[in-house]
């Protein structure tokens, strides 16, 4: 019997319905608007029919954070980079329908052939973290670093969860991309190339990797705030830093708080706390295990029957893991309910519309990355893939 239970109703649970906000989180998390209503069951038959008609011309990618009504139609599920690689490995597919968010579809377009169309069912499916690092802001930050005489000794590293423009900036300036699985290898390479790293756009992944994996001190990390003159940092602070962390974060993972870990341990004897490295440093320090989405899935799958787990990642995935592993007790770490609101924009009606149009010969919501941007972004991706122990691994 499945032991997963929904988070307890609280005033903040109304965040799911767009009726409130949480001012205590880093930026003040809001979930505007309402989630689409439960999909019409008749749409399921239509989507199956469209998919069958398109055959091998169609390849549907589903990110782990997507709702089950969409995941059921995915030809492959995974993290963002793994999915983009899967698309590139299917050259016979004319249409790549990416059920994820905008930056993921950009990566797929960069890696696939020009004659393959990458489609995002809802163009409003963005990523709040990626949006926290605008290319103009990053170019301004690089000028600040250059004016301090530090550009030649600073290596930019950008998380996969960033726009194609940011990936291209990284490629042009001698840096690389990283995933949550290979952030350590990326930083080790970067420190072999320079004296400090500009880490974009998630400060938590950068800090957690530098301090917990590389052994740096918290004092080696400074936060660059793009909304303050000079990032809020003096030239001396930039010069002394080893990690210049962009002031960005995931609006889901940034919600988890250290006291929630303490509360889970009081409530569930012998519980294992498993969180994503996009969580705050104070949270990962209290956790038993920390790792990427793929690591979380693998850890739960291999866990002993009867073991208890509290998981700090997106709620759709946590619920799915509980349903897949009814022999284990799996709970959600956050005390309130807020899905990744942009991921949840890709629902069955949007997927239905995309496939209906494709079946009728119309391509809508195609994601196309500028050729020059794609070229330099590919340089940054290739640098990551060339790192020892990385290869094609996400």
C-alpha positions in Angstrom: 0.0 0.0 0.0 1.3 3.4 -0.9 2.2 5.5 2.2 2.6 8.8 0.5 0.4 11.5 1.9 -0.1 15.0 0.6 1.4 17.9 2.7 -0.9 19.0 5.4 -3.2 21.9 4.5 -1.8 25.2 5.8 -2.5 28.8 4.8 0.4 28.6 2.4 -1.1 25.6 0.7 -3.2 28.2 -1.1 -0.1 29.1 -3.0 -1.0 26.2 -5.3 -4.2 28.1 -6.2 -2.6 31.4 -6.6 -4.3 33.0 -3.6 -1.3 33.9 -1.5 2.5 34.4 -1.4 5.3 33.4 0.9 7.4 36.5 1.8 9.8 34.5 3.9 11.4 32.8 0.9 14.4 34.4 -0.9 12.4 36.3 -3.4 8.9 35.9 -2.1 7.5 32.9 -3.9 4.2 33.4 -5.7 2.2 30.9 -7.7 0.0 33.3 -9.8 -3.2 32.1 -11.4 -4.8 28.7 -11.1 -3.6 25.4 -12.4 -5.6 24.2 -15.4 -8.5 22.0 -14.5 -8.3 18.2 -14.6 -8.0 17.2 -18.2 -11.0 15.8 -20.2 -10.5 12.0 -20.4 -11.5 12.2 -24.0 -8.3 14.0 -24.8 -6.3 10.9 -23.9 -7.7 9.0 -26.8 -7.0 11.9 -29.2 -3.4 12.2 -28.1 -2.9 8.5 -28.6 -4.4 8.7 -32.1 -2.3 11.7 -33.1 0.9 10.1 -31.7 0.2 6.9 -33.7 -0.5 8.8 -36.8 2.8 10.7 -36.6 4.8 7.6 -35.8 8.6 7.9 -35.9 8.3 11.5 -37.1 7.4 12.4 -33.5 9.5 12.1 -30.3 8.1 13.3 -27.0 10.4 14.3 -24.2 9.1 14.5 -20.6 11.0 16.1 -17.7 10.7 14.4 -14.3 8.8 17.3 -12.9 5.9 17.1 -15.4 2.5 16.0 -14.2 1.6 12.3 -14.8 -1.1 13.1 -17.4 1.8 14.3 -19.6 4.5 11.8 -18.6 2.3 8.9 -19.7 2.9 10.0 -23.3 6.6 10.7 -23.1 8.9 8.4 -25.2 11.6 9.1 -22.7 11.8 10.8 -19.3 14.8 12.4 -17.6 16.6 15.6 -16.6 17.0 18.5 -19.1 20.4 17.6 -20.6 19.7 13.9 -20.8 16.5 14.7 -22.7 18.3 17.0 -25.1 20.8 14.3 -25.8 18.0 11.8 -26.4 16.5 14.1 -29.0 19.9 14.5 -30.8 20.1 10.7 -30.9 16.8 10.5 -32.9 17.7 12.1 -36.2 14.7 10.4 -37.9 12.3 12.4 -35.7 11.1 15.5 -37.5 9.3 16.9 -34.5 10.7 17.0 -30.9 7.9 17.9 -28.5 9.6 19.0 -25.3 7.4 18.7 -22.2 9.6 20.9 -19.9 10.5 24.5 -19.9 12.0 27.0 -22.3 15.7 26.7 -21.6 15.4 22.9 -22.0 13.8 23.2 -25.4 16.7 25.6 -26.3 19.2 23.0 -25.4 17.4 20.5 -27.5 17.4 22.8 -30.5 21.2 23.4 -30.0 22.0 19.7 -30.1 19.5 18.6 -32.8 19.8 18.9 -36.6 18.5 22.0 -38.4 15.7 19.9 -40.0 14.3 18.9 -36.7 11.7 21.1 -35.1 11.7 21.5 -31.3 8.3 22.4 -30.0 7.3 23.7 -26.5 3.6 23.1 -26.0 3.2 26.3 -23.9 5.6 29.2 -24.6 4.9 30.5 -21.1 6.6 27.5 -19.6 9.8 29.3 -18.5 12.1 28.9 -15.5 12.3 31.5 -12.7 15.9 30.5 -12.0 17.0 31.0 -15.6 15.1 34.3 -15.7 17.2 35.5 -12.8 20.3 35.8 -15.0 19.4 38.1 -18.0 22.2 38.3 -20.6 22.4 42.1 -20.3 22.9 41.7 -16.5 25.6 39.1 -17.0 27.4 41.2 -19.5 27.3 44.1 -17.0 28.7 41.8 -14.3 31.5 40.7 -16.6 32.4 44.4 -17.2 32.6 44.9 -13.5 34.9 41.9 -13.2 37.0 43.2 -16.1 37.2 46.7 -14.6 38.6 45.1 -11.5 41.3 43.5 -13.6 40.0 40.0 -12.9 38.5 38.8 -16.2 41.6 36.9 -17.3 41.7 35.0 -14.0 37.9 34.3 -13.7 36.2 31.3 -15.4 32.4 31.5 -15.9 30.5 28.3 -15.3 26.8 28.2 -15.9 24.3 25.6 -14.7 22.3 23.8 -17.4 19.3 25.7 -16.0 20.1 28.9 -17.9 19.2 30.5 -21.2 21.0 29.7 -24.4 22.4 33.3 -24.4 24.0 32.7 -21.0 25.5 29.4 -22.2 26.9 31.2 -25.2 28.3 34.0 -23.0 30.1 31.2 -21.0 31.4 29.6 -24.2 32.8 32.9 -25.5 34.6 33.7 -22.3 36.4 30.4 -21.8 33.9 28.7 -19.5 31.7 25.7 -19.5 28.2 24.4 -18.7 27.5 22.0 -15.8 24.7 19.8 -14.6 23.9 19.0 -11.0 25.5 15.6 -11.6 28.9 17.0 -12.8 29.2 20.4 -11.1 32.1 19.1 -9.1 34.1 18.1 -12.2 33.2 21.4 -13.8 34.5 23.4 -10.9 37.7 21.3 -10.6 38.4 22.0 -14.2 37.6 25.7 -13.8 40.0 26.1 -10.9 42.7 24.5 -13.0 42.1 27.2 -15.6 41.8 30.3 -13.4 41.8 31.7 -9.8 38.0 32.1 -9.3 34.7 31.1 -10.8 31.7 33.2 -11.8 28.9 30.7 -11.2 25.5 31.2 -12.9 22.6 31.4 -12.1 22.0 29.2 -9.0 23.9 30.4 -6.0 23.0 27.3 -3.9 24.4 24.7 -6.3 27.6 26.7 -6.6 28.0 27.2 -2.9 27.1 23.6 -2.0 29.5 22.2 -4.6 32.4 24.5 -3.7 32.2 24.0 0.0 30.9 20.5 0.4 32.7 18.8 -2.5 35.8 20.9 -3.1 36.5 21.8 0.5 36.3 25.6 0.1 35.2 27.8 3.0 32.0 29.7 3.0 34.1 32.9 3.3 35.5 32.0 -0.1 32.0 32.6 -1.6 30.5 36.0 -2.4 27.1 36.7 -3.9 26.8 39.1 -6.9 23.5 40.9 -6.9 22.7 42.2 -10.4 20.2 44.7 -8.9 22.9 46.5 -6.9 25.7 48.8 -8.4 28.8 46.7 -8.9 26.8 43.6 -7.8 27.1 45.0 -4.2 30.7 43.9 -4.1 33.9 45.9 -3.9 36.9 45.1 -6.3 38.7 43.8 -3.2 35.8 41.4 -2.4 35.9 40.1 -5.9 39.6 39.7 -5.9 39.6 37.8 -2.6 36.7 35.5 -3.6 37.1 32.1 -5.1 33.4 31.7 -6.0 31.4 34.7 -7.3 27.9 33.3 -7.0 25.1 34.9 -9.0 22.1 35.8 -6.8 19.7 33.3 -8.3 17.9 30.3 -7.0 15.2 27.7 -7.8 11.8 28.9 -6.6 10.9 25.3 -5.6 14.1 24.1 -4.0 14.7 27.5 -2.4 11.6 27.0 -0.3 12.9 24.1 1.8 14.1 25.3 5.2 16.4 23.6 7.8 13.7 23.5 10.5 11.6 21.4 8.2 14.4 18.8 8.2 14.4 18.9 12.0 10.6 18.6 12.1 10.7 15.6 9.8 13.2 13.8 12.0 11.0 14.4 15.1 7.9 13.2 13.2 9.3 10.1 11.5 11.8 7.9 13.5 14.7 6.7 11.4 13.8 8.9 8.4 16.3 9.5 5.6 16.4 13.0 4.3 17.2 13.2 0.6 17.5 16.6 -1.1 18.6 18.3 -4.3 21.8 20.4 -4.4 19.7 23.4 -5.5 18.5 23.6 -1.8 20.0 26.1 0.6 23.4 25.2 2.2 21.7 25.0 5.6 19.3 22.4 4.3 21.9 20.2 2.5 24.1 20.2 5.6 21.2 18.7 7.6 20.3 16.1 5.0 21.5 12.5 4.9 22.0 12.4 1.1 22.3 15.1 -1.6 22.1 14.7 -5.3 20.6 15.4 -8.7 17.2 14.4 -9.8 18.5 11.2 -11.3 20.4 10.5 -8.1 17.2 10.9 -6.1 15.3 8.5 -8.3 18.1 5.9 -8.2 18.5 6.2 -4.4 14.8 5.7 -3.7 14.7 2.7 -6.2 17.6 1.0 -4.4 16.5 1.8 -0.9 15.6 -1.0 1.5 11.9 -2.0 1.6 10.2 -0.5 4.7 12.7 2.5 4.8 11.3 6.0 5.4 12.3 8.9 3.2 11.6 12.7 3.2 12.5 14.2 -0.2 13.3 17.8 -1.0 12.5 18.2 -4.6 9.6 19.0 -6.9 6.3 17.6 -5.7 5.2 15.8 -8.9 8.3 13.7 -8.8 8.0 13.0 -5.1 4.4 11.8 -5.5 5.4 9.7 -8.5 8.3 8.0 -6.6 5.8 7.2 -3.8 3.4 5.6 -6.2 6.2 3.6 -7.9 7.7 2.4 -4.6 4.8 1.5 -2.3 7.1 -0.7 -0.1 8.7 2.5 1.2 7.4 5.5 3.2 8.0 8.6 1.1 7.1 12.2 2.1 7.5 15.7 0.8 9.9 17.9 2.8 8.0 21.2 2.4 5.2 21.9 4.8 3.2 23.7 2.2 2.2 22.9 -1.4 3.7 24.7 -4.4 4.5 22.8 -7.6 6.9 24.2 -10.1 4.3 26.5 -11.6 6.0 26.9 -14.9 6.5 23.1 -15.4 2.8 22.6 -14.6 1.9 24.8 -17.5 2.5 21.9 -19.8 -0.7 20.0 -19.3 -2.6 17.5 -21.4 -4.7 20.2 -23.3 -1.4 21.9 -24.4 0.1 18.6 -25.5 -3.1 17.7 -27.3 -3.1 21.0 -29.2 0.6 20.6 -30.2 0.0 17.1 -31.5 -3.3 18.0 -33.2 -1.5 20.8 -35.1 1.4 18.6 -36.1 -0.9 15.9 -37.3 -2.6 18.5 -39.5 0.7 19.7 -40.9 1.1 22.8 -38.7 4.2 23.5 -36.5 3.4 25.9 -33.7 5.6 27.1 -30.8 8.9 26.1 -32.4 12.0 27.0 -30.4 14.8 28.3 -32.6 18.1 29.4 -31.1 20.1 32.0 -33.1 23.0 30.3 -35.0 25.7 32.4 -33.4 24.3 31.9 -29.9 23.9 28.2 -30.6 27.5 27.9 -31.8 29.0 29.4 -28.7 26.6 27.6 -26.4 27.7 24.3 -28.1 31.3 25.3 -27.3 30.4 25.5 -23.6 28.5 22.2 -23.7 31.4 20.5 -25.5 33.8 21.7 -22.8 31.6 20.1 -20.2 31.4 16.8 -22.2 35.2 16.7 -22.5 35.7 16.7 -18.7 37.1 13.5 -17.2 34.4 11.2 -16.0 31.6 13.2 -17.7 31.3 12.2 -21.3 27.6 11.8 -22.2 26.6 11.5 -18.6 24.0 14.0 -17.3 
